[in-house]
Structures are given as C-alpha cells and as structure tokens.
Amino acid sequence: MKKLLYVVGSPRESASESSSIANAFIKQYKETNPHAVIDELNLWEEKITPFDGNRAAAKMTFLGYGVLEGKLRTVWDEVVEITNRFTSADDYLITVPMWNGGIPWALKQYIDTVSQPELTFGFGPEGYFPLLKNKKACVVYTSGVYSPALPKSFGLDFQMSYVDWWLGIIGVTTVHNVTLLSNILTQSSLEQDRNLAIEKAVAIAKEHFSA
Ligand SMILES: Cc1cc2nc3c(=O)[nH]c(=O)nc-3n(C[C@H](O)[C@H](O)[C@H](O)COP(=O)(O)O)c2cc1C
C-alpha cells in the first residue's frame, strides 16, 4: 500500500503558513489516493534523539573508524529504525520554514539521522551516489523576509538550496516545490499569495501524486 510520509518542519501549529499549505496538499492527496497510508512525523512532538557522539562514532565505522559493536551497535540500530520509517515511504511531504537563512534545527537533526551510508546513500571513487529509487516529494518552503527577488541584505538561501541538494544525494529526484516567501514583508498580498500557494499544492497532489 502506498505511503506518504509528512515531515512537519514548523512548530507553529495553526499559525504555521507551511502547515496550512501542507494540510491542503494532504486533503487532495487523500482524495487522489484513497487507500494510501499517511504517516505524520511531527519533529516537534516526536522526540528524535540528537545525533550525538555515539551516533557519529557509529556512522564513522562505515568510513573505517572503529568497530560497530556494543553501545555503537545499539545506537546504530535506533538510527536504522528511524531511517527505515523514512525509506519505507513512497511519497514525501516536507515543510521547511526558513530559520536564520537555513532550516529549523529539528529538521536538520532528522536529516542527519536518516542520511546514512548503505541506507540512503553510498560513497565511491566518483563521490556520493543515491540509494533511494522511485520516490516523489512535495516540499513547502516559507520565509518571512527572504526572497530571491530582494537584495542580499534581506537574506540568502541556505534553505531550498540545502534541501534540494540533500534530496538529490539520497535519490529523491522527482521534487515539486511550493513557496510562500517573504510573507512578513508582503502582508498586503499575503492572503492572495497564500491562496495561490495552496492552489499549487493541491494541483501537485492531483496531477503528480496520483496512484
Ligand atoms: C527562529 C526563526 C528564525 C527565522 N529566520 C528567518 C530568516 O532567516 N529569514 C526569513 O526570511 N524569515 C525567517 N523567519 C520567519 C519564518 O521563515 C516565517 O515566519 C515562515 O512563515 C515560517 O514558516 P511557518 O509559518 O510554516 O512556521 C524566522 C522565524 C523564526 C521563528
């Protein structure tokens, strides 16, 4: 059965612009895929253990540093379990607010957890290569100030550029983006901009995520 993993990147609940766009996507996705399983992973409610020294040491064993045994094996098994939940999805919906030019720490921590050698990517003489196949993603980006149309003094993009790169590294190659950028500065057109973003998300769910 088809599965959508919804990774909630904003902690702002009903005030969140990205969540309201994502909710519209999900409503349409359910209509388009009535038998699909929707797995909601709220990074702010579910406690993902920080990717700490032991987890880093476990990862480094794949690069030839140390041995994966004892405590390292235990923490690695936890990482594998979290990663399996991620890789078991066919489709992804990820909400990505801009925080300080980049992405919220909880989302980065999740990315650090599921980006693992032999699970989501490999590394060889030619560099990184992806291990995921046939996955699709809809990514919702929001920012309060930043827009590519504004001068550098309004911020730079380490948000979409980073998430795009990460999805490519692991093999999620079919990616549809929805943006609602600069939403603090554009209060006068916010309602209209939001509606357009919602319309786009709904159209993506209908046209690109059909069974
Ligand atoms: C901790 C924090 C940091 C932020 N940093 C930026 C930033 O660097 N650039 C920007 O344009 N907006 C920034 N914002 C504004 C958010 O990107 C904006 O409110 C966006 O709508 C958040 O997404 P959400 O509504 O889904 O939570 C920040 C907001 C918070 C709470």
The ligand as an ORCA input file, in Angstrom:
! r2SCAN-3c Opt
* xyz 0 1
  C      13.503     31.153     14.699
  C      13.063     31.844     13.453
  C      14.015     32.253     12.538
  C      13.627     32.862     11.347
  N      14.579     33.213     10.439
  C      14.213     33.755      9.259
  C      15.197     34.081      8.266
  O      16.389     33.912      8.433
  N      14.758     34.605      7.094
  C      13.436     34.817      6.832
  O      13.121     35.283      5.738
  N      12.476     34.501      7.743
  C      12.837     33.964      8.941
  N      11.882     33.630      9.878
  C      10.461     33.805      9.517
  C       9.841     32.486      9.028
  O      10.591     31.918      7.983
  C       8.405     32.693      8.577
  O       7.639     33.139      9.688
  C       7.778     31.446      7.985
  O       6.432     31.695      7.654
  C       7.878     30.284      8.954
  O       7.192     29.146      8.449
  P       5.870     28.644      9.210
  O       4.881     29.794      9.106
  O       5.443     27.438      8.483
  O       6.266     28.370     10.629
  C      12.242     33.055     11.077
  C      11.295     32.654     12.015
  C      11.689     32.051     13.187
  C      10.644     31.614     14.198
*
